[in-house]
Amino acid sequence: MSSTDYAAGIEVMTPRQLVAELDRYIVGQGKAKRAVAIALRNRWRRQQVGDDLRDEISPKNIIMIGPTGVGKTEIARRLAKLARAPFIKVEASKFTEVGYVGRDVESMVRDLVETSIKLVSEEEFERVREQAEKNAEERLLDLLLPRRSKPAYEERAAEVPPDQRTREKLRRLLREGHMDDKDVEVETSESAVPIMNLFGGAGMEDMGINLKAFDSFMPKKTKRRRLPVKQARAILVEEEQNKLVDKDKVTAEAVRRAQENGIVFLDEIDKVAGRQSGNHGPDVSREGVQRDLLPIVEGSTVNTKHGMVKTDHILFIAAGAFHVSKVSDMIPELQGRFPIRVELDNLTEADFVRIVNEPETSLTKQYVALMETEGVTLTFTPDGIARIARLAFEVNERQENIGARRLHTVMERLLDEVSFEGPDLEDKNVTINEAYVSKALADIVEDPRLENYIL
């Protein structure tokens, strides 16, 4: 996909349309959706600005403040999918672990580039897939029926050569799947480069050395394998795709897209926000981590094995519960790089009802689809959904509030018997109503202390 195609994809999505798309998967949190929709639209607006001003317009990074399980990560992930943008999630707290060194912070940019390369490669592979399948089919036909050269006097212009007729018959059988189980011998190439990874990835990467660059200079090892046609076709299609795709162009586009459209989600930013008055304890590196994050967020150049990558226009979305610390506990310089602050709402019982039932990938729809594979028809009634939501909400109130994630544990416990007995059930129709929920979770209802062990 070209950059023009990418820009056009963003152009058709207005902030209102983006929010509407997010609403299909995430319940509530209108302020956060609105903030990320504006940030994404501003990227397209920046591309329309003249060259003299474009580089001066920096992304307005966002901090989402709210407890776990209210949708912070899901909003960022869905946004990236809608934008077809490279996206990675990084736990900021990992930079405080033992063995932390400053260059580890730059690893998030390298990971973003790798994600971008994977994204662009998939798009390019899909673009050339039709041609690759045609080429693979010809190679399969050559394996099944090797071409023979015939003297010119044996061929008649008005007739199709016998070999060609046989080849076309084989082609038809191949396309109809009649040859899938027939074995053919295919030759695949193996690169000798991976052994060079013994030098260590991080050190070589810091020197800007791409071990894959040696691939073209190293001898190729070939291996002959006897495989069914169905498996051989998949291998040959992949080989043909690799031949048709220009890897240098893919890398160049991937680096550009990472720089211009990349999204980095910095989770648990509150874990590095607190500053200590003393100089001892495991948290002594918190402020140091913030200072190492600062140049990446404000704009710098990171050396990767695919070249130099600028972070000036990468969108950073940070998130944290901020129960103990506050955003104001972050160093002022880093605070200033996150001008948009959005507080996400705690989930109510009514929200739980909607989360269970409304999104396109809701839990009820997932379990219905799973049990359909066993021939079991699950039906959730409104009073059953209300009871599930009420129990999940009450457990969150009494125990640790883990937001919508509590619904996963409640649903697993609720459908434990159906999931286990599903293949052997005589009555394949199961209705999940209020009575069913109360019975299945009776031990929690009667003795709330049991939730410590069950949920």
C-alpha positions as CSV (number, residue, x, y, z in Angstrom):
1,M,0.0,0.0,0.0
2,S,1.4,3.4,-0.9
3,S,1.6,6.4,1.4
4,T,-1.1,8.0,-0.8
5,D,-3.4,5.1,-0.2
6,Y,-2.7,5.2,3.5
7,A,-3.4,9.0,3.7
8,A,-6.6,8.5,1.7
9,G,-7.6,5.8,4.3
10,I,-7.3,8.3,7.1
11,E,-9.0,11.1,5.1
12,V,-12.3,9.3,5.0
13,M,-12.4,8.9,8.8
14,T,-13.6,12.0,10.5
15,P,-13.3,12.3,14.3
16,R,-17.0,11.6,14.6
17,Q,-16.7,8.5,12.4
18,L,-13.6,7.3,14.4
19,V,-15.6,7.5,17.6
20,A,-18.5,5.7,16.1
21,E,-16.1,2.9,15.0
22,L,-14.6,2.7,18.5
23,D,-18.1,2.6,20.0
24,R,-18.7,-0.7,18.2
25,Y,-16.1,-2.4,20.4
26,I,-15.7,-0.3,23.5
27,V,-18.5,0.8,25.9
28,G,-18.4,4.4,27.2
29,Q,-15.2,6.4,27.8
30,G,-16.4,9.1,25.3
31,K,-13.8,11.7,26.4
32,A,-10.9,9.3,25.7
33,K,-12.3,8.3,22.4
34,R,-12.8,11.9,21.4
35,A,-9.2,12.7,22.4
36,V,-7.6,9.9,20.4
37,A,-9.9,10.6,17.4
38,I,-8.8,14.2,17.2
39,A,-5.1,13.2,17.6
40,L,-5.4,10.8,14.7
41,R,-7.2,13.3,12.5
42,N,-4.5,15.8,13.2
43,R,-2.0,13.5,11.6
44,W,-3.9,13.6,8.4
45,R,-4.3,17.4,8.7
46,R,-0.5,17.7,9.2
47,Q,0.1,15.8,5.9
48,Q,-2.0,18.5,4.1
49,V,0.0,21.4,5.5
50,G,2.8,23.0,3.4
51,D,6.4,21.6,3.7
52,D,7.6,24.8,5.5
53,L,5.3,24.2,8.5
54,R,4.7,20.4,8.4
55,D,7.9,19.5,10.3
56,E,7.1,22.0,13.0
57,I,3.7,20.4,13.9
58,S,4.3,17.8,16.6
59,P,1.8,15.2,17.8
60,K,-0.3,16.1,20.9
61,N,0.6,13.1,23.1
62,I,-2.1,11.8,25.5
63,I,-2.2,10.5,29.0
64,M,-5.1,8.4,30.0
65,I,-5.8,8.3,33.7
66,G,-8.0,5.5,35.1
67,P,-8.1,2.2,36.9
68,T,-7.3,-1.1,35.2
69,G,-9.9,-2.8,33.0
70,V,-11.8,0.3,31.9
71,G,-10.6,0.3,28.2
72,K,-7.3,2.3,28.0
73,T,-5.3,-0.3,26.1
74,E,-8.3,-1.4,24.0
75,I,-8.9,2.2,22.8
76,A,-5.3,2.6,21.7
77,R,-5.2,-0.8,20.0
78,R,-8.5,-0.3,18.1
79,L,-7.4,3.1,17.1
80,A,-4.2,1.7,15.5
81,K,-6.2,-0.9,13.7
82,L,-8.6,1.6,12.3
83,A,-5.6,3.8,11.1
84,R,-3.6,0.8,9.8
85,A,-0.8,2.2,11.8
86,P,2.2,0.5,13.4
87,F,1.4,-0.1,17.1
88,I,3.2,-1.4,20.1
89,K,2.4,-1.6,23.8
90,V,5.2,-1.1,26.3
91,E,5.1,-1.6,30.0
92,A,6.9,1.5,31.3
93,S,7.6,-0.4,34.6
94,K,9.9,-2.9,32.9
95,F,12.5,-0.1,32.6
96,T,12.8,-0.1,36.4
97,E,13.8,-3.8,36.6
98,V,17.2,-5.0,37.7
99,G,19.6,-4.7,34.8
100,Y,17.9,-1.6,33.3
101,V,20.2,0.5,31.2
102,G,19.4,3.6,29.2
103,R,19.5,2.1,25.8
104,D,16.7,-0.3,26.7
105,V,14.3,2.7,26.3
106,E,15.2,2.9,22.6
107,S,14.1,-0.7,22.2
108,M,10.5,0.5,21.9
109,V,11.4,2.3,18.7
110,R,13.1,-0.7,17.3
111,D,10.1,-2.8,18.1
112,L,7.8,-0.3,16.5
113,V,9.9,-0.5,13.2
114,E,9.8,-4.3,13.3
115,T,6.0,-4.1,13.7
116,S,5.8,-1.7,10.9
117,I,7.8,-4.0,8.6
118,K,5.5,-6.9,9.4
119,L,2.5,-4.7,8.7
120,V,3.8,-3.4,5.3
121,S,5.1,-6.9,4.3
122,E,1.6,-8.4,4.9
123,E,0.1,-5.7,2.7
124,E,2.6,-6.3,0.0
125,F,2.3,-10.0,0.1
126,E,-1.5,-9.6,-0.2
127,R,-1.0,-7.3,-3.2
128,V,1.1,-9.9,-5.1
129,R,-0.7,-12.9,-3.8
130,E,-2.7,-13.5,-7.0
131,Q,0.4,-13.5,-9.2
132,A,2.3,-15.6,-6.6
133,E,-0.4,-18.2,-6.7
134,K,-0.3,-18.3,-10.5
135,N,3.5,-18.8,-10.4
136,A,3.3,-21.4,-7.7
137,E,0.7,-23.3,-9.8
138,E,3.0,-23.4,-12.8
139,R,5.8,-24.7,-10.6
140,L,3.5,-27.4,-9.2
141,L,2.5,-28.4,-12.7
142,D,6.2,-28.6,-13.7
143,L,6.7,-31.0,-10.8
144,L,3.7,-33.1,-11.6
145,L,4.3,-33.1,-15.4
146,P,7.8,-32.0,-16.4
147,R,7.9,-30.2,-19.7
148,R,9.3,-32.0,-22.7
149,S,10.9,-30.5,-25.7
150,K,9.5,-31.9,-28.9
151,P,10.9,-31.7,-32.5
152,A,9.3,-29.0,-34.5
153,Y,8.1,-31.3,-37.2
154,E,5.9,-33.2,-34.6
155,E,3.9,-30.2,-33.7
156,R,1.0,-29.0,-35.8
157,A,-0.1,-25.4,-35.6
158,A,-3.8,-26.2,-35.8
159,E,-3.7,-28.6,-32.8
160,V,-2.9,-28.2,-29.1
161,P,0.1,-30.4,-28.3
162,P,-0.7,-33.5,-26.2
163,D,1.5,-32.3,-23.4
164,Q,-0.3,-29.1,-23.2
165,R,-3.7,-30.8,-23.1
166,T,-2.5,-33.1,-20.3
167,R,-1.1,-30.0,-18.5
168,E,-4.5,-28.2,-18.7
169,K,-6.3,-31.3,-17.4
170,L,-3.9,-31.4,-14.5
171,R,-4.4,-27.7,-13.9
172,R,-8.2,-28.3,-13.6
173,L,-7.7,-31.2,-11.2
174,L,-5.3,-29.1,-9.2
175,R,-7.7,-26.2,-8.9
176,E,-10.5,-28.5,-7.9
177,G,-8.5,-30.0,-5.1
178,H,-8.3,-33.5,-6.5
179,M,-4.5,-33.5,-6.3
180,D,-4.1,-32.2,-2.7
181,D,-3.0,-35.6,-1.3
182,K,-0.6,-36.5,-4.0
183,D,3.1,-36.2,-3.0
184,V,5.6,-34.1,-4.9
185,E,9.2,-33.4,-4.3
186,V,10.0,-29.7,-3.7
187,E,13.3,-28.0,-3.3
188,T,13.5,-25.3,-0.6
189,S,16.4,-23.0,0.2
190,E,17.8,-22.4,3.7
191,S,20.0,-19.5,4.6
192,A,23.2,-19.9,6.6
193,V,22.8,-16.5,8.1
194,P,21.0,-17.3,11.4
195,I,24.1,-18.9,12.8
196,M,25.6,-15.4,12.9
197,N,23.0,-14.4,15.5
198,L,25.4,-16.0,18.0
199,F,27.1,-12.6,18.1
200,G,24.1,-11.2,20.0
201,G,21.2,-9.1,18.7
202,A,21.4,-6.0,20.9
203,G,25.1,-5.3,20.5
204,M,25.1,-5.7,16.8
205,E,22.0,-3.6,16.5
206,D,23.6,-0.8,18.4
207,M,26.4,-0.7,15.8
208,G,23.8,-0.4,13.1
209,I,24.7,-3.8,11.5
210,N,21.9,-5.7,9.9
211,L,22.9,-9.4,9.8
212,K,20.3,-10.0,7.1
213,A,22.5,-7.9,4.8
214,F,24.9,-10.8,4.6
215,D,22.2,-13.0,3.2
216,S,22.9,-12.3,-0.4
217,F,26.6,-13.1,0.0
218,M,26.2,-16.4,1.9
219,P,25.8,-19.7,0.1
220,K,22.3,-21.1,0.0
221,K,21.6,-24.5,1.3
222,T,18.9,-26.4,-0.5
223,K,16.8,-29.2,0.9
224,R,14.6,-31.6,-1.1
225,R,11.4,-32.5,0.7
226,R,8.5,-34.8,-0.3
227,L,5.2,-33.2,0.6
228,P,1.5,-33.4,-0.3
229,V,0.5,-31.0,-3.0
230,K,-1.5,-28.9,-0.5
231,Q,1.5,-28.2,1.7
232,A,3.9,-27.8,-1.2
233,R,1.5,-25.2,-2.7
234,A,1.7,-23.1,0.5
235,I,5.5,-23.2,0.5
236,L,5.8,-22.3,-3.2
237,V,3.3,-19.4,-2.9
238,E,5.4,-18.0,0.0
239,E,8.6,-18.3,-2.1
240,E,7.0,-16.6,-5.0
241,Q,5.7,-13.8,-2.8
242,N,9.2,-13.2,-1.5
243,K,10.5,-13.0,-5.1
244,L,7.8,-10.5,-6.2
245,V,8.1,-8.2,-3.2
246,D,10.9,-5.7,-3.1
247,K,12.3,-5.9,0.4
248,D,14.2,-2.7,0.2
249,K,11.0,-0.8,-0.7
250,V,9.1,-2.6,2.1
251,T,11.8,-1.5,4.6
252,A,11.8,2.1,3.4
253,E,8.0,2.3,3.5
254,A,7.9,0.7,7.0
255,V,10.5,3.1,8.4
256,R,8.6,6.0,6.9
257,R,5.3,4.8,8.3
258,A,6.8,4.1,11.8
259,Q,8.1,7.7,11.8
260,E,5.0,9.4,10.5
261,N,2.2,7.2,11.7
262,G,3.5,5.0,14.5
263,I,1.7,4.8,17.9
264,V,3.5,3.8,21.1
265,F,1.2,2.9,24.0
266,L,3.2,3.4,27.3
267,D,1.3,1.5,29.9
268,E,1.8,1.8,33.7
269,I,3.4,5.2,33.3
270,D,2.4,5.9,36.9
271,K,4.8,3.2,38.1
272,V,7.7,5.5,37.1
273,A,6.0,8.7,38.1
274,G,6.8,8.8,41.8
275,R,10.1,10.4,42.8
276,Q,11.9,9.3,45.9
277,S,13.5,11.6,48.5
278,G,16.1,9.1,49.4
279,N,18.7,7.3,47.3
280,H,18.0,3.8,48.2
281,G,15.3,1.2,47.4
282,P,14.2,-0.5,44.2
283,D,12.5,2.7,43.0
284,V,15.6,4.8,42.8
285,S,15.6,4.5,39.0
286,R,12.1,6.0,38.5
287,E,13.2,9.5,37.7
288,G,16.1,8.1,35.7
289,V,13.6,6.2,33.5
290,Q,11.6,9.4,33.0
291,R,14.7,11.2,31.9
292,D,15.6,8.4,29.4
293,L,12.0,8.4,28.1
294,L,12.1,12.2,27.6
295,P,14.3,12.4,24.5
296,I,12.3,9.6,22.8
297,V,9.0,11.3,23.5
298,E,10.1,14.9,22.6
299,G,11.9,13.8,19.4
300,S,15.2,12.2,18.7
301,T,16.9,9.8,16.3
302,V,17.3,6.2,17.2
303,N,19.8,3.8,15.4
304,T,18.1,0.6,14.3
305,K,19.3,-2.2,12.0
306,H,17.0,-0.7,9.3
307,G,18.6,2.7,9.6
308,M,18.1,5.9,11.6
309,V,14.5,6.5,12.8
310,K,13.2,9.8,14.0
311,T,10.7,9.9,16.8
312,D,9.5,13.5,16.3
313,H,6.1,12.5,14.9
314,I,5.4,9.2,16.7
315,L,2.2,9.5,18.7
316,F,2.7,8.5,22.4
317,I,-0.3,7.5,24.4
318,A,0.6,6.9,28.1
319,A,-1.8,5.3,30.6
320,G,-1.8,4.6,34.3
321,A,-4.1,4.3,37.3
322,F,-2.3,7.0,39.3
323,H,-3.7,5.7,42.6
324,V,-0.6,6.4,44.6
325,S,1.2,8.9,42.4
326,K,-0.1,11.8,40.4
327,V,0.7,13.1,36.9
328,S,2.2,16.1,38.6
329,D,4.8,13.7,40.2
330,M,6.4,13.2,36.8
331,I,9.3,15.5,35.9
332,P,8.1,18.7,34.4
333,E,9.8,18.2,31.1
334,L,8.0,14.8,30.5
335,Q,4.7,16.3,31.7
336,G,5.0,19.0,29.1
337,R,5.2,16.3,26.4
338,F,1.8,14.9,27.2
339,P,-0.4,18.0,26.8
340,I,-3.7,16.0,26.5
341,R,-4.9,14.4,29.8
342,V,-8.1,12.3,29.9
343,E,-9.7,10.8,32.9
344,L,-11.5,7.5,32.2
345,D,-14.7,6.7,34.2
346,N,-15.1,3.8,36.6
347,L,-17.4,1.2,35.1
348,T,-20.9,1.0,36.5
349,E,-23.2,-2.0,36.7
350,A,-25.1,-0.6,33.7
351,D,-21.8,-0.5,31.8
352,F,-21.2,-4.1,32.7
353,V,-24.5,-5.1,31.2
354,R,-23.6,-3.3,27.9
355,I,-20.0,-4.8,27.9
356,V,-21.4,-8.3,28.2
357,N,-23.8,-7.9,25.3
358,E,-23.3,-4.9,23.0
359,P,-19.8,-4.8,21.4
360,E,-19.3,-6.8,18.2
361,T,-16.8,-9.0,20.0
362,S,-18.7,-9.2,23.3
363,L,-18.2,-12.1,25.7
364,T,-21.6,-13.6,25.0
365,K,-21.0,-13.6,21.3
366,Q,-17.6,-15.3,21.8
367,Y,-19.0,-18.1,24.0
368,V,-22.0,-18.6,21.7
369,A,-19.5,-19.1,18.8
370,L,-17.3,-21.4,20.8
371,M,-20.1,-23.7,21.9
372,E,-21.6,-23.8,18.4
373,T,-18.5,-25.8,17.4
374,E,-19.8,-28.5,19.7
375,G,-23.4,-28.2,18.4
376,V,-24.5,-26.5,21.6
377,T,-26.8,-23.5,21.3
378,L,-26.3,-20.9,24.1
379,T,-29.0,-18.4,24.6
380,F,-28.4,-15.4,27.0
381,T,-31.6,-13.8,28.3
382,P,-31.7,-10.1,29.4
383,D,-32.2,-11.1,33.1
384,G,-29.3,-13.5,32.9
385,I,-27.0,-10.9,31.5
386,A,-28.2,-8.4,34.2
387,R,-27.4,-11.0,36.9
388,I,-23.9,-11.7,35.5
389,A,-23.2,-7.9,35.4
390,R,-24.5,-7.4,39.0
391,L,-22.3,-10.2,40.4
392,A,-19.2,-9.0,38.5
393,F,-19.8,-5.5,39.8
394,E,-20.3,-6.6,43.4
395,V,-17.2,-8.7,43.4
396,N,-15.2,-5.7,42.1
397,E,-16.7,-3.6,44.9
398,R,-15.6,-6.1,47.6
399,Q,-12.3,-7.2,46.1
400,E,-9.7,-5.7,43.9
401,N,-11.4,-3.6,41.2
402,I,-10.1,-5.0,37.9
403,G,-12.8,-3.5,35.8
404,A,-14.2,-5.4,32.9
405,R,-11.7,-8.1,33.3
406,R,-13.8,-9.4,36.2
407,L,-16.4,-10.4,33.6
408,H,-14.0,-13.0,32.1
409,T,-13.5,-14.8,35.4
410,V,-17.3,-14.7,36.2
411,M,-18.2,-16.0,32.7
412,E,-15.6,-18.8,32.9
413,R,-16.9,-19.9,36.3
414,L,-20.5,-19.6,35.0
415,L,-20.0,-21.7,31.9
416,D,-17.6,-24.2,33.4
417,E,-20.0,-27.1,33.4
418,V,-21.3,-26.4,29.9
419,S,-17.8,-26.1,28.5
420,F,-16.8,-29.4,30.1
421,E,-20.0,-31.4,29.3
422,G,-20.7,-29.7,26.0
423,P,-19.6,-32.6,23.7
424,D,-21.7,-35.1,25.7
425,L,-24.9,-33.1,26.3
426,E,-28.1,-34.7,25.1
427,D,-30.0,-31.4,25.2
428,K,-27.9,-29.1,23.1
429,N,-30.0,-26.0,23.9
430,V,-28.8,-24.2,27.0
431,T,-30.5,-21.0,28.2
432,I,-28.5,-18.7,30.5
433,N,-31.1,-16.9,32.5
434,E,-31.2,-15.4,36.0
435,A,-32.0,-18.8,37.6
436,Y,-29.2,-20.5,35.8
437,V,-26.7,-17.8,36.8
438,S,-27.8,-17.9,40.5
439,K,-27.6,-21.7,40.6
440,A,-24.2,-21.9,38.8
441,L,-22.7,-19.2,41.1
442,A,-24.7,-20.1,44.2
443,D,-21.5,-20.7,46.3
444,I,-20.4,-17.0,45.7
445,V,-23.9,-15.7,46.4
446,E,-24.3,-17.7,49.6
447,D,-20.7,-17.2,50.9
448,P,-19.0,-14.1,49.4
449,R,-15.7,-15.2,51.0
450,L,-15.4,-17.9,48.4
451,E,-14.8,-15.3,45.8
452,N,-11.2,-15.0,47.2
453,Y,-10.5,-18.5,45.8
454,I,-12.9,-18.6,42.8
455,L,-12.6,-15.1,41.4
